[in-house]
Amino acid sequence: MKRAAMTTVVVVGLAACSFAQSNPPAPQNTQAGQPAGQAAAAPAPTGKRPPQAKTQPEFDAYKAAAALTDPAAQEKAADDFAAKFADSELRAVLYKSAMHGYQQANNADKMMDMSRKVLNYDADDPEALLGVAQVLAERTRDTDLDKDQRLAEAKKNAQRALSTVETDIPTAGQPPDRIEAYKGFLRSEAYAILGTLEYNAKAWPDAEGDLRKSIDAFPQQVDPIAVLRLSIALDNQKRYPEALKYASQAVELTKEGTNAGAAARAEKDRLTKLNSGTEPTPSSAPPKN
């Protein structure tokens, strides 16, 4: 059995460090989503302009839908809102809320459905691009008749997100450090997806490169699955001492008794034997490239 099968399929919350909320960031001094023209003009914001309602009824309907927390209710409210306000800029925002809700509920298929609906209204939204790519990368099987198309779409979306993360995020009114943290998180996710595709294809050097980029892009919240896969990629290149270093880190980042934890501990034990019992000093953060 391939070691990849020992790891859990993890759909990482794309909103874990996001400043994006159920309400879009407020443009200038205007409340998020508030109809244009109800606040004094201010200098043009940097980054993408946040979406706005065009009328007060649209804004009121948006607020009511945005207040929901159950993902199924969020989806229905987004559908109803999109049908009633067919030209609203806020349709994608509500579908993104449903996307986050399904992600938190570990419903990957519905998360991907909502991501696709976001992309219907904003084809460059990096979170939605990664939402689709992540599910395709993790859940495509060798027996799928459309395997090649699914994997190609995952790769294309992840690569696209690396570009649109620089252009498709509203930044007005947000602290620069928070914006950079959010962008770093999305870059980390994109590289993790690319690394996963290469890992599953046993393209070990390519997987190593992108998994390292994923770890380096967001070191304040390292993905244990990326660390474990990096260890296995190095293992398959017979670089056992370095592989053991990352296996040890994966053990530190996972809980015993979980699938990921069991896989990390098995990999560490294997590499420890290959290294004649000599274990490098554990590191709480991955070394830089």
N, C-alpha and C positions, 0 to 999 in steps of 0.2 A: 504494500500500500504506500502511495506517495505521502511524504510527510505533510504536504499541503492539506491533505484530507484530515489531518489531526488537529488542525486549527479550526476555531469557530468562524462562522461567517458573521462578520461584524459590520453593521451599518453604522458608521460614526455619525453622530449628530452634527449636521453642518452648521447648526446654529449655536454650537456650544460656546463660542466666544464672540458671537456676532453682536454688533450693535443694532442690527435690524430687529425690530419688534413687530408685534401685530399691527401697530401703527407705523407708517413710513416716517423717516426722519423729517422733522419740520423744516420747510424751506424758510430761511431767514428767521423772522420772528413770528411766522405764521404757524398755527397748530398743524400737526401732521394731518394731511388729507383735507385741510380746510379749503373751502372754495376760494379760488383766486380772487383778488380784489378786496378782501376783507382785512388786509394788513398793509401798512405803509411799505412802499417800495424800498428795497435795500440792495446793496451791491450784489452782483451776480455770484452765486455760489460756485465753488470749485467742484469738479467731478460731475457725475450725472445729476440732473435736476430731479428732486424727489417728486413722486406722482402727486397730483392734486385732484380734488373734486371740482367739478364745474358749477355745481348748483348745491344749495343747502339740502334739498331732499336726497341728493346723491350722497352727500357727506353724512347725513343722519343714518341712511341705510348702511353705509360703510361702517360707521361706529357700532351699530347694533350687531352686524356680522362679525366685526373684529373682536367683540367682547366674548364670543363663544370660545369654549375650551375643548369640547369633545370633537375629535377629528371628523367623525361622520357628520355632525351638525355643522362644523366649519365648511365641509365640502358642499353640503346642500345649500348653505347660506351663500357660498361663493357662486354656485350655479345659478341660484335665484337672482343674485345681484348682477351677474354677467348678463342674464337674460333681460333684466329690467333696464340696466344702464350699459347698453351694448357698445358705447364708445368711451367708457370710463377708463381712466388711467389706473384706477385702483383695483381692477379685476385681478391682475397678477399678484398684488399684495395679499389679497384674501386667499388665493390659491396657495401662496407660499405659506401662509399661516396653517392651512390644512396639511401641506407638505410636512411642516415641522411637527404637527400633531401626530400624523401617522408615523413619522420617524421615531418620536418619543414612545409610541405604542408598539414599536418593533414590527410594524406592518410594512415591509419593504416594497411589496407590490403596489400597495396604494400610495406609498410615498413616491414611487416612480410615476404613477398615474398623475399625481398632483404636480410633480416636476414637469411633466410634459405639458400640462395645462398652463403652467407659468410660462413655458417656452413658446406657447401659442401667442402670447401677448408681448413677451420680451425674449427674443431668441438668443440674446447674449447674456442673460442672467447667469452669473457664475455658479451660484448655489444650485439652481435648477439643472444646469448642465452637469454638475457633479452628482446631483441626486440620481439622474438617469444613468450616468456612467458607472457609478458605484454599484448599483444593483445589477447592471449588465455584467460588470467585471466579476462580481462575486457569485452570481447565480446562473451564469451560462454554463451549460454542461456539454461534454463532448458529443452526447447523443442528440443535442438540439439540431434540428434540420437547418435552422437559420443561425447556427453558431458563428460563422464567419461574419455575417452581417451585424450580429449583436456585438461582437468583439470590436469590429471596425467602428461602430457607432460609439462604443465606450471610449476608445482611444481618441476619436475625433472630438468628442465632447470634453474630455479631460484636457486635451491640448488647447481647445478653444477657451476653456475656463482660465487657463494660465494667461491668456491674452486679455480677456474681458474683465478679469479681476482688477485690471488697471484702469478700466474705462467705464464700467457699468455699475459702479457702486456710488450711491449718493453720499457725499462727504460733508455737506453743509452742516455746520453746527456741531460736528463731532470732533473730539480731541484727536490730534494726530496719532498719539500712541495707541488709541483704541482702534483707529482705522488700520494702522499698520499691523496690529495684532490680528484683526479680522482677516486682512489680506493674507497674512502669514498662515493662518489656519486653512484658508481656502487653497493656497498654494500647496501646503502640506497634503491636503486631501487629493489634489490633482496628481501630484507626484506619486502618492501611495497607490492610486488607481493604475497609473502607468506601470509602476513597479509590480503590481499584482498581475497585470496582463502579461508582463514579461516573465514573472515568476511562474505563472501557470504554463507558459510556453517553454519553460526550462531554458530561457535565454538568460543565464545566470549573470554574466557581466552587465548586461543592460538592466536587469532587475536590481543588481547591487547599486548601480549609479542612481536610479530614480528613487530607490528606497532611502539612500543616504540623503538625497535632496529633500525627501519628505520629512525626515527626522530633523534636518537642519533648518527647514523652513519654519518650524513651530516647536522649538526646543522646550518651551515652558509647559507643553502638554504632549509628551511623546506618546505616539501610538504604539502600544505593545505588540500589536500584530505586525506592524512594519518592522519593528526591531527583530522579532522572531524570524520573519521572512528574510531579513537581511542576513541573519545568522545562518539560515539554511542555504541562502545563495552563496555565501562564502564557503560553507561546508562543502557544497558541490563543486567548488573550485579548488578544493583541498587546501584551503587557507585556514587550517584548524585553530591555531591560537587566536586569531582575530575573530573567527566564528564563535569561539568559546566566550570571548569577551561580551559579544552581543547576546549570546544565549543566557549568560549570567544576568545581563541587564533585563532581558525579557522575563526571567524568573522574578526579579525584583518588582517588575511592573504588573505581574499577574497574580491572581489568587490561587492557592492550592485547591484542588477539587473542581476547578473549572476546566473546560476543554482547552482553552488557550494556556492555562497554567500547567496542565498535564503535558501539553505538547512542548512547552518551554523547558520543563524539567527533564523530559525525556531527551530533548536535544542537548541540554547541558550535560546530562549523564553520559551520553554517547561521546560528546566532544572531550569531556574530561578523561575518558578512557583512551581516546585517540591521542591525547596530549600527555599520556603517561601519568595522569593524576595531577599535573601541574596546572593550577587554575589562576588566571590573571586576576588582579585586584578588581572587584566589582566597581562599576562606575554608575552613578545616578544619572548621568547625562552622556549621550553618545559623543565620541570624539568628532571634531570637525574634519571635513575632507582635507 
